[in-house]
Every structure is written in structure tokens, then in C-alpha cells.
Amino acid sequence: MNSLEIQTIFESAGQPSEAHIQLWVDTALEEVNHDTEIVVRIVDEQESAELNEQYRHKQGATNILSFPVEIPEGIDLNLLGDLVICAPVLEQEAQQQNKVLAHHWAHIIIHGVLHLLGYDHLDDEQAEDMENKEIALLQKLNIPNPYQQVAD
């Protein structure tokens, strides 16, 4: 069983339940052959912006930040890393993109977990691999492709 710690610093009406977050994390980790620990921290725009500036040297809040843990050899820890999700940014994106809020939450959490697993989108090939993985995982949850435009 994958261990999940949820730290809710910011609350809003559209946030998913812990059970949904656990399902999405477990779905993203389906090919990992050992139990892992992940921390999901749900924050406001101020904390997201501060972390984004400090760790990525970018201005403003962002939907998710992923912090993989590098564990030294010989240390037996299953901690995969932390995800910091900015609920207000995520909710604004879902509205602007005409996406179901729960579907956008699922996509962003799966996206973040894949970053913790080493996936990235620094070049076109990496981006395509990561997007294809996200689409396949979301399909298992009956969630449509998040990269297709939604008609108004």
C-alpha cells in the first residue's frame, strides 16, 4: 500500500477527498513494485509563488511543484517525494479550460507523481512520452485526454 500524507493548508469547495487523491496517486504508481510514501500539500497562491521563486526561480504561483527525494545509498526509506498543489491556480485553470475540476485535479496529481518517478518534459520527446503516460493512466480512470481542446 502506498502511504499518502495530505497537508491541507488551503481549503476550497472543489477539493477532492483523500480517497480520490489516494486513487490517483496509486494509479500513477501502478508500475512501481514497492510501497512508497508521498506527501501532498495543498496550498494558496502565496506559498506556491514563494516555493516557485525559491526552487525554480520563476515568478508567481503554479499549479503543482514536485520535489523528488534523493535518498543516500544504504538508507532504507520509501519516501518518493512531495507534491505541492496550488488549489486556486488549479481551479482557475479548470474553469478557463472548461475542464471538469475533479478531472483536472486527477491529471495534475498524476502529472506530479510522474515527475517524482523521473518523467519530465524538458524536450519534445520527453514531453510526448510523459503526456502519453498521463493520457493512458487517466483513461484507466475514465477521464478524457486533458490535452484535447474541450468544446464550449
N, C-alpha and C positions, 0 to 999 in steps of 0.2 A: 504494500500500500504506500502510495506517495503521500508524504506528510506536507501539509499546507498550513502556513500561518498567515492569517489575514489581519492586517493592521488598518483599521478604518479611521483615518484622521479626518476625512471629509465625507459627509453623508449627503446623498440626494435621493430623490424618489425613484429614479430609474436604475439604481444599482442592483446588480444580480445578487442572488442568495449565495451563501458559502457553498451550498451543494452544487450550484451551477458552475461556480469558479473551479471547484474540485473536479467536476466532469470535464471542463475544458482543459485544465492542466493535465489530467490523466490521459485525455485523448491525444494531446501533443506529445506525451511521454510514452505512448504505447509501444514504441520500439526499444525503449531503454530497458535493459534486462536486470535492473536492480532498483530498489526503492530509493527515492530521492526526497530531499527537503527543499521547499521553495517558500520564500516569503513574498506575499503580495501586499503592497502598501498602497492604499487609495488616498490620494492627497488632493489639495486645492492647487490653484494656479500659482500661488506664491511659492510653495515648496517645490513644485515641478520646475518653475523657472530658475530657482536658486540651484537646484541639482543639475539642471541642463547647462547652466552657466559654468558651474564648478567642474563638472566632469566632461562636458562636450564642448565647452567654450562657445555655446550658442545662446543667443538671446531668446527669452520668452519660454512660456510653458509648452510642453509637448505631450502627446497622448500617452506615451509609455517610454520608460527608461529601463534598460536591462543591465543588471550588474552581475555577471558571472563570477563565481568564486573559483580561485585557483588554489587548490589545496596542496600543500607540500607533500612530497613522497613520504610514505610511512605514517601519515596521519589518516586515520580511518574515519572519515566524515562523509556523509551522503549529501551535504548541502550543495545544491546546484547553483543557487544564487537568489537574487532579489529582483522583483519587478515593482516598479513604482508607476502607478497609473494615475493620471490626472483626470478625474471624473468630469469636471466641467469641460475640458477640451474634448474628451471623448464624446460627451453628449452633444456638444456643438457640431462636431464632425458628422455624427449620425444624422442630425437634423439637416445640415447643409447638403449632405449627400443622399438624402431621402432613404436612409437605411433603417431597418428595424434596430432599435437601440440594443436589445439583447444580442442580436447577430453581430453588431459592431463590437460589443464587449468580448464576445467569443473570439472574434477574429483578432483583436488586439492582444488578448491574453495568449492565444496560440502563437501569434507573431513573436511575442516576448519570450515565451518558453523556447521557441526555436532559436532565438538569439542565445539563450542560455546554453543550448545544446551545440552552439558553434556555427549555426547558419548565419548568413549575412547577406547584404545587398549592396556591396561596395562597387560591383561592376554588373553589367547586363546579364552575364551568365549566372552569377551568384543570385541576382535578383529573380531571374526566371526559375531557378531551382527552388528558391525559398517560396516564391508565390505558388508554384505548382504543389509544393508540400502543404502549404496553408489551404489551398483550394481542396485538395484531397481530404485533409483532416476535417475541414468544415462540411464537406459532403457527407461524411460519416454521421454528422450531427444534423443532417437535413437543412443545412444553411447554404444559401446560394453563394456563388462566386462573388466575393467582395470587390473584385477588380472590374466587373462588368457594370456599365452605367445602368442605373435604375431609371426607368421612365417615370416622368411626373404623373 
